[in-house]
Amino acid sequence: MKWYHFSLMSAVGWGLFYPLAGILLKKYSIPFLLFTMHLSSVLFFGLFYFENFKGEFSKLSLFLGQEALIFCILIFLTLSVNYVGYQGIAMKNATLAALLEVSYPLFSGLFAFLILKEAHMNLWSLIGSLFIIGGVGLVVFSS
């Protein structure tokens, strides 16, 4: 399989996830939903992949250097980005929330440039970015 197969599968998965989360958010709180989603991830990966993690744990220099900071930022982002995503669904609906979130590639490109000093844009990706910005603008201003 190629990279774009996985990316499209992720898009389809998130496309299913959002409406289903919208159903649960009518009955359950965002913190409860976050807790159950993350606990299930911990249990799944802990039970089925722990043997594979042993080598990773030996390389982990937690609380030492730049990697620790990156881990902390990623943990914070995992929790906060999920929270605000659920909040958007709860306040409006899954469709409009997801339509705004598709703008994340713009931010990925911006942060890749600012943090990694990598520029992955060409003419076609720039044109695609302009379509994303235009689409986000239409969704925001029409609702």
C-alpha positions in Angstrom: 0.0 0.0 0.0 1.1 3.5 -0.6 1.1 6.5 1.8 -2.1 8.0 0.3 -4.0 4.8 0.9 -3.3 5.1 4.6 -4.1 8.9 4.5 -7.4 8.2 2.8 -8.3 5.4 5.3 -7.6 7.9 8.1 -9.9 10.5 6.4 -12.6 7.9 6.1 -12.1 6.8 9.7 -12.4 10.3 11.0 -15.3 10.9 8.7 -17.1 8.0 10.5 -15.8 9.0 13.9 -17.2 12.5 14.0 -20.9 11.7 13.5 -20.7 8.8 15.9 -19.0 11.1 18.5 -21.8 13.6 17.9 -24.3 11.0 18.9 -22.4 10.2 22.1 -21.9 13.9 23.0 -25.6 14.4 23.2 -25.6 12.1 26.3 -22.0 12.1 27.7 -19.6 14.8 28.6 -16.5 15.6 26.6 -14.1 14.6 29.4 -15.8 11.2 29.8 -15.6 10.6 26.0 -11.9 11.6 26.0 -11.3 9.3 29.0 -12.9 6.3 27.4 -11.3 6.8 24.0 -7.8 7.2 25.5 -8.2 4.4 28.0 -9.2 2.1 25.3 -6.1 3.1 23.3 -3.9 2.4 26.3 -5.4 -0.9 26.9 -5.3 -2.0 23.3 -1.7 -1.0 22.6 -0.6 -2.1 26.1 -2.1 -5.6 25.7 -1.3 -6.3 22.1 2.0 -4.4 21.5 3.8 -4.3 24.9 6.4 -6.7 23.7 7.2 -4.4 20.8 7.5 -1.4 23.1 10.4 -2.9 25.2 13.0 -1.7 22.7 11.4 1.7 22.5 11.4 2.1 26.3 15.1 1.3 26.4 15.7 4.2 24.0 13.5 6.6 25.9 15.3 9.3 27.6 12.3 10.8 29.4 12.9 14.0 31.2 16.1 14.5 29.4 16.6 16.9 26.5 14.4 17.9 23.6 12.6 14.5 23.2 11.0 15.0 26.6 9.7 18.4 25.6 8.3 17.0 22.3 6.6 14.1 24.2 5.0 16.6 26.6 3.8 18.8 23.8 2.4 15.8 21.9 0.6 14.6 25.0 -0.9 18.1 25.6 -1.9 18.3 21.9 -3.5 14.9 21.9 -5.7 15.9 24.9 -6.4 19.5 24.0 -7.0 19.0 20.2 -9.4 16.1 20.9 -11.2 18.2 23.5 -11.7 21.3 21.2 -12.7 19.0 18.3 -15.4 17.4 20.5 -16.4 20.9 21.7 -16.9 22.0 18.1 -19.0 19.0 17.3 -21.1 19.5 20.5 -21.6 23.2 19.8 -22.5 22.9 16.1 -22.4 19.6 14.4 -20.0 16.9 13.1 -20.2 18.0 9.5 -19.3 21.6 9.9 -16.7 20.9 12.6 -15.0 18.4 10.3 -15.1 20.8 7.3 -13.1 23.3 9.3 -10.7 20.7 10.6 -9.7 19.8 7.0 -7.6 23.0 7.1 -5.0 21.2 9.3 -2.7 20.6 6.3 -2.1 24.3 6.1 -1.0 24.4 9.7 1.1 21.2 9.2 2.9 22.9 6.3 3.4 26.1 8.3 4.8 24.3 11.4 7.0 22.1 9.2 8.5 25.2 7.7 8.8 27.1 11.1 10.1 24.1 13.2 11.9 21.8 10.7 12.8 24.4 8.1 11.2 22.2 5.5 9.2 23.5 2.6 7.1 20.9 0.8 5.0 23.2 -1.3 4.9 23.3 -5.0 2.5 25.0 -7.4 -0.1 22.2 -7.1 0.0 22.0 -3.3 -0.2 25.8 -3.2 -3.3 25.8 -5.4 -4.8 23.0 -3.2 -4.1 25.1 -0.1 -5.9 28.1 -1.6 -8.9 25.8 -2.2 -8.8 24.7 1.4 -8.7 28.3 2.6 -11.6 29.2 0.3 -13.6 26.2 1.5 -13.0 27.0 5.1 -14.0 30.6 4.5 -17.2 29.5 2.8 -18.1 27.2 5.7 -17.4 29.8 8.4 -19.2 32.7 6.7 -22.2 30.6 5.6 -23.0 29.3 9.1 
